[in-house]
Amino acid sequence: MIDMKKKIAILIPCFNEEKTIKDVIQNYKREIPEANIYVCNNNSTDNTKQIALTAGAFVLDEMQKGKAYAIENLFRNVEADYYILTDGDMTYDSTISTHALNYLKEVNADMLVGIRKPDSSSKDIYRAGHKFGNKIFTLILNTIFSGNQNDVLSGYRIFTKRFVKSMPILSKGFDIEVEITIHALSLNLNTCEYDINYFERPKGSLSKLNTFRDGFLIIKTIMKLFIDYKPFVVFSIISSIFIILGVTLFIPILGDFISTGLVERLPTAILSLGLIIL
């Protein structure tokens, strides 16, 4: 059971979600009435902020556009013992939150990831490009960081205070989920997963995710964080490639020198030496 003495915060980063934000706030008020609800208005141009305030949420403003900036604002300015991160578009099922939070406590984890289960067979719920990209990125992260994650791009997560306050956010947009996952895997933090229904956006609510643009941004983030968190592995791979190329180029030069006593391809010899030094 949830400890009523522990503070629970619902975190909702939002950009132009006037069609759905009221219902999202009301749903969480009904499911976890003891929680405080915080909406980060990420430079919206519609009535998201006013509707969120009227619905009873605390609203923080973030002028730098990008989901990561909004989440960083929430992480830095909201104090709680447990944090439930969700989206403001009504795609995540709020009814599992109490059970998911209790499960996080039961297994003594620092992060719970909601594994999205489409509520119907509609292609509009989980576009093929997004689904394929999620599988690829999940495979890459599990391979690089020895993880066993199933949905690294899920926007529904529950954190402990220790996790939130130790999280350095370097990303800017929808790559934030990848950065959060890498942070957990690189520090060997205890994580868990919980199935969550994933709904189709209501009519009039538009997705902000661009398959190719945000996919490229996610790839850049993975590579950057791979270098930051595992520099020895990255530069060992690069140096091994240089050594192999350098030695491969040098072998015929060495053969010619043994046979003739001359170095006939001096530029290649210099290139080989340079590669080996690198």
NORVEN-V445713 format. One line per field, one symbol per residue. phi: phi as a letter, one per 40 degrees, with the letter a starting at -180 (. if undefined). Layout:
phi=???
This chain:
phi=.ccccccbbcbbcbbfbccbcccccccccccbccccbbbbccgcbbcdccccccchccbbbbcccidcccccdcccbbbacbbbcabcbgcbcccccccccccdcccfccabbcccbdcacccccbddccccccccccccccccbfbbcbacbccbabbccdcccbcccbcbbcccccccccdccccfccbabacbcbbccccgcbcccbdccccccccccdcccccccbccccccccccccccccccccdccccccccbgbbcbcdccccccccccd
